[in-house]
Amino acid sequence: SIPTIGAVSEQVEIPPSPEALLAYERQQQAAAIAKAEAEAAAKAARPKTPKGAKKGKDAPPPEPEPVEEPPPPPPKWYKTVVTPALIYEATSHIDPTTIEGKTLKKGVGVTWASVVAKLTVLIKDVMQQPNVHFFGDRRPGSYAVVPLFCQRKVIGVLTVDTLIDSRQLKEKDLVLIERVAEIVSGHLDRIALMPPPEEPAEPTEGDEQGDGEHPEGGEEGGEADGEAAEAAPAS
């Protein structure tokens, strides 16, 4: 896999400020006062039973007692936190869906140790290393991480594992992996040094109108122009 360094944003709950709590309490008090006034107005608008009226079948049913609703829970406050992360965009895994699109936050797993130290990391037995992060079930095998550089800056890593066949990576395997990472880093350096592509020139007024008819020269002038045009690339 070749995860690249990017960032992920997430909503993190934070404790409310005293000002926010005070504003919330005032809002709840205003809502309680408005509710009490509405109930009082509704009670005053109900028709009253006249004195001496018969009680029984003809009497209006008693008004139900209002049910006290529990106050709503206080709101939660969040803030957006942007955290550096390795983003798995390319992989040759047997099941790409288990890795592609996954992210690994900074500080999680041994992969970030390779990024921070700018050094190769080789874990011969992942079952003996609790810091190895798995996207799925934990399985035996080896795991190697080699940083990818662009202009002396780590922009990603090349990772190789043997979790499919559980074989152990050896030093000669690591030499090959590091060589591949070196080639990739070299190409990244060359790409970074390439000039940006030039934007296409906007058509001039003459280009928009086309060649049209030449007022002078006729056919002979056209042939002369053709000869000049054919000779132009040699200059």
C-alpha positions as CSV (number, residue, x, y, z in Angstrom):
1,S,0.0,0.0,0.0
2,I,1.1,3.6,-0.5
3,P,-0.7,5.8,2.0
4,T,0.0,9.6,1.6
5,I,0.1,12.2,4.3
6,G,-3.1,14.3,4.5
7,A,-5.6,15.4,7.1
8,V,-8.9,14.4,8.5
9,S,-11.5,16.6,10.3
10,E,-13.8,15.5,13.0
11,Q,-16.3,17.0,15.5
12,V,-15.0,16.8,19.1
13,E,-17.2,17.5,22.1
14,I,-15.8,20.4,24.2
15,P,-17.0,21.7,27.6
16,P,-19.2,24.8,27.3
17,S,-17.9,28.2,28.2
18,P,-19.5,30.0,31.2
19,E,-21.1,32.5,28.7
20,A,-22.7,29.7,26.8
21,L,-24.1,28.1,29.9
22,L,-25.5,31.4,31.1
23,A,-27.2,31.9,27.7
24,Y,-28.6,28.4,27.8
25,E,-30.1,28.9,31.3
26,R,-31.7,32.2,30.3
27,Q,-33.2,30.5,27.3
28,Q,-34.7,27.8,29.5
29,Q,-36.1,30.4,31.9
30,A,-37.7,32.3,29.1
31,A,-39.2,29.1,27.7
32,A,-40.6,28.2,31.1
33,I,-42.2,31.6,31.6
34,A,-43.7,31.5,28.1
35,K,-45.1,28.0,28.8
36,A,-46.7,29.1,32.2
37,E,-48.3,32.2,30.6
38,A,-49.7,30.0,27.8
39,E,-51.2,27.5,30.2
40,A,-52.7,30.4,32.3
41,A,-54.2,31.9,29.2
42,A,-55.7,28.6,28.1
43,K,-57.1,28.0,31.6
44,A,-58.8,31.4,31.6
45,A,-60.3,30.8,28.2
46,R,-62.0,27.6,29.3
47,P,-65.8,27.8,29.9
48,K,-66.7,27.8,33.6
49,T,-69.4,25.6,35.0
50,P,-72.2,27.9,36.3
51,K,-73.2,27.7,39.9
52,G,-76.1,25.3,40.6
53,A,-75.5,23.2,37.6
54,K,-76.2,19.6,37.9
55,K,-73.2,17.3,38.4
56,G,-73.4,14.0,36.6
57,K,-73.9,13.0,33.0
58,D,-74.6,16.6,31.9
59,A,-71.6,18.1,33.7
60,P,-68.5,18.7,31.5
61,P,-65.6,16.3,32.1
62,P,-62.9,17.5,34.4
63,E,-59.8,18.9,32.8
64,P,-56.9,16.5,32.8
65,E,-54.0,17.5,34.9
66,P,-51.1,18.8,32.9
67,V,-48.2,16.4,32.6
68,E,-44.9,17.8,33.7
69,E,-42.4,17.1,30.9
70,P,-38.8,16.7,31.9
71,P,-36.6,19.5,30.9
72,P,-34.6,18.9,27.7
73,P,-31.0,17.8,28.2
74,P,-28.4,20.6,27.9
75,P,-27.0,20.9,24.4
76,K,-23.5,19.7,23.5
77,W,-20.8,21.9,22.1
78,Y,-18.4,20.7,19.4
79,K,-15.5,22.0,17.6
80,T,-13.9,20.9,14.4
81,V,-10.4,19.4,14.8
82,V,-8.1,18.8,11.9
83,T,-5.6,16.0,12.5
84,P,-2.8,14.9,10.2
85,A,-3.4,11.4,8.9
86,L,-2.2,8.8,6.5
87,I,-4.7,8.3,3.8
88,Y,-4.7,4.9,2.0
89,E,-5.5,5.7,-1.6
90,A,-3.6,3.0,-3.5
91,T,-3.1,-0.7,-2.6
92,S,-2.4,-4.0,-4.2
93,H,-4.2,-5.9,-1.4
94,I,-6.2,-9.0,-2.3
95,D,-9.3,-7.2,-1.0
96,P,-8.8,-3.4,-1.7
97,T,-12.0,-2.5,0.1
98,T,-10.4,-3.4,3.4
99,I,-7.8,-0.7,3.1
100,E,-8.7,1.9,0.4
101,G,-10.1,5.1,1.8
102,K,-9.0,4.2,5.3
103,T,-7.2,6.8,7.4
104,L,-4.6,6.5,10.2
105,K,-4.4,9.4,12.5
106,K,-1.0,10.8,13.5
107,G,0.6,8.8,16.4
108,V,-1.4,5.6,15.7
109,G,0.6,2.5,14.8
110,V,4.2,1.9,13.8
111,T,3.6,3.5,10.4
112,W,3.6,7.0,11.9
113,A,6.9,6.1,13.7
114,S,8.5,5.7,10.3
115,V,7.1,9.0,9.1
116,V,8.3,10.9,12.1
117,A,11.7,9.3,12.3
118,K,12.1,9.3,8.4
119,L,13.5,5.8,8.7
120,T,12.5,2.3,7.6
121,V,10.6,0.1,10.0
122,L,10.5,-3.6,9.8
123,I,8.3,-5.7,12.1
124,K,9.2,-9.4,11.5
125,D,6.3,-10.7,13.7
126,V,3.3,-8.4,14.0
127,M,1.8,-10.6,16.6
128,Q,4.6,-9.6,19.0
129,Q,4.2,-5.9,18.3
130,P,1.0,-4.4,19.9
131,N,1.5,-1.0,18.2
132,V,0.8,-2.4,14.7
133,H,-2.6,-1.2,13.6
134,F,-4.9,-3.6,11.7
135,F,-7.8,-2.7,9.4
136,G,-9.7,-5.8,10.4
137,D,-8.8,-9.0,12.2
138,R,-5.3,-9.4,13.6
139,R,-3.3,-11.9,11.7
140,P,0.3,-13.2,11.8
141,G,3.0,-12.0,9.4
142,S,5.6,-9.3,8.8
143,Y,5.2,-5.7,8.1
144,A,7.6,-3.1,6.5
145,V,7.3,0.6,6.2
146,V,9.6,2.8,4.0
147,P,9.2,6.6,3.8
148,L,8.6,8.3,0.4
149,F,10.4,11.6,0.0
150,C,9.7,14.6,-2.2
151,Q,12.4,17.3,-2.0
152,R,13.6,15.8,1.3
153,K,10.1,15.9,2.8
154,V,8.2,12.8,3.7
155,I,4.9,12.8,1.8
156,G,3.9,9.2,2.3
157,V,5.1,5.7,2.9
158,L,5.4,2.4,1.0
159,T,4.1,-0.5,3.2
160,V,4.5,-4.2,2.5
161,D,3.0,-7.0,4.6
162,T,2.8,-10.8,4.5
163,L,-0.5,-11.2,6.3
164,I,-1.9,-13.3,3.5
165,D,0.7,-16.1,3.6
166,S,2.2,-15.4,7.1
167,R,5.7,-15.7,5.8
168,Q,8.4,-13.5,7.4
169,L,10.1,-10.7,5.5
170,K,13.9,-10.9,5.5
171,E,16.7,-8.3,5.1
172,K,17.0,-9.0,1.3
173,D,13.3,-8.3,1.0
174,L,13.8,-5.0,2.8
175,V,16.6,-4.0,0.4
176,L,14.2,-4.5,-2.6
177,I,11.4,-2.5,-0.9
178,E,13.8,0.3,-0.1
179,R,15.0,0.4,-3.7
180,V,11.5,0.7,-5.0
181,A,10.8,3.5,-2.5
182,E,14.0,5.2,-3.7
183,I,12.9,5.0,-7.3
184,V,9.4,6.4,-6.5
185,S,11.0,9.2,-4.5
186,G,13.2,10.1,-7.4
187,H,10.2,10.3,-9.7
188,L,8.4,12.5,-7.2
189,D,11.4,14.9,-7.1
190,R,11.4,15.2,-10.9
191,I,7.7,15.8,-11.0
192,A,8.0,18.6,-8.3
193,L,10.7,20.3,-10.4
194,M,8.7,20.3,-13.6
195,P,7.3,23.7,-14.6
196,P,3.5,24.1,-14.4
197,P,1.7,23.5,-17.7
198,E,1.1,26.6,-19.7
199,E,-2.4,27.8,-20.1
200,P,-3.7,27.9,-23.7
201,A,-3.4,31.4,-25.3
202,E,-6.7,33.2,-25.8
203,P,-7.7,33.5,-29.4
204,T,-7.1,37.0,-30.9
205,E,-9.6,38.9,-33.0
206,G,-7.9,37.8,-36.2
207,D,-8.1,34.2,-35.2
208,E,-11.8,34.4,-34.5
209,Q,-12.5,36.0,-37.9
210,G,-10.5,33.3,-39.8
211,D,-8.3,33.7,-42.8
212,G,-10.9,35.2,-45.0
213,E,-9.9,36.7,-48.3
214,H,-6.6,38.5,-48.8
215,P,-7.0,41.8,-50.6
216,E,-3.7,41.5,-52.3
217,G,-1.5,38.7,-53.7
218,G,-4.2,36.4,-55.0
219,E,-3.1,32.8,-55.7
220,E,0.6,33.8,-56.0
221,G,0.5,35.5,-52.6
222,G,-1.1,32.4,-51.2
223,E,1.7,30.2,-52.5
224,A,4.3,32.5,-51.2
225,D,2.6,32.5,-47.8
226,G,2.6,28.7,-47.9
227,E,6.3,28.6,-48.7
228,A,7.1,30.9,-45.8
229,A,5.0,28.8,-43.4
230,E,6.8,25.6,-44.4
231,A,10.2,27.3,-43.8
232,A,9.2,28.7,-40.4
233,P,9.8,25.6,-38.3
234,A,13.5,25.5,-39.4
235,S,14.2,28.8,-37.7
